């Protein structure tokens, strides 16, 4: 684990911690940035908003919530397209190009303006392209649907409080003045609380008898689907490493929440980077060893 720059590694089986280790001076109290694991959490909150009819449907056009994108031809882009990364967004995802969209979204101080400037490169619903701009669109849609509440407040209300998370979390925002959460990344929390997110989905959205997000949403979010330009290995902001029903949240630098429903198992791996390991294969191999 140490040689692969792992900071935290947890295995939860049948809702009990089977294995928990921390490395390089980290402990269960340490906050670790989630990076794109936050995309999957954003998807959960979209599901909650649909359950509450704050958002009517994944088939709603994004311009219903972000009308300023009408001028850029977004009328045919639906929330489903954005969830599946098939929106056709023209977005430079490079993490090393200081002039790319990803850098602007990560370091910029006005995400709403950056969103209003977005363009399309291909027809929506025809091609999968993993870009963070999609999830930031979801964040603004969610904020508009919530009206008087922030995304962070909604996270607290729908997940953090009812699940009795062990520690406080934070969500980085673009600026104190604007205050829009960077929903494509930047949810900062502890390993055990990330594990609870996995356990929620393992239990089909139910947490100790309380349905926090509908079972229907969990199924739609993690189903194997190749229709309408969707990638077989990606659904509503969740990665699908196989066709066996397992799924995971994944962030750059090796942050993972892996869920295997057949084995009733959740694995959380947080790290400084990926190391030299193929974590997908490791998680699936561990699952195969479980009774």
ABEGO torsion letter per residue (X at the ends): XAAAGBABBBBBBGGBBABBBBBGGBBAABBBBAEAAAAAAAAAAAAAAAAAGABABAABBAAAABAAAAAAGAAABBAAAAAAGAAGBBBBABAABAABAAAAAAABABAAAAAAABBBABBBGABBBBBAAAAAAAAAAAAAAAGABBAAAAAAAAAAAAAGBABBBBBBBABAAAGBBBAABGBBBBAAAAAAAAAAAAAGGBBGGBBABBAAAAAAAABBBABGGBBAABBBGBBBABAAGBBBBBBBGGBBBBBBAAAGBBBBBBBABAEABBAAAAAAAAAAABX
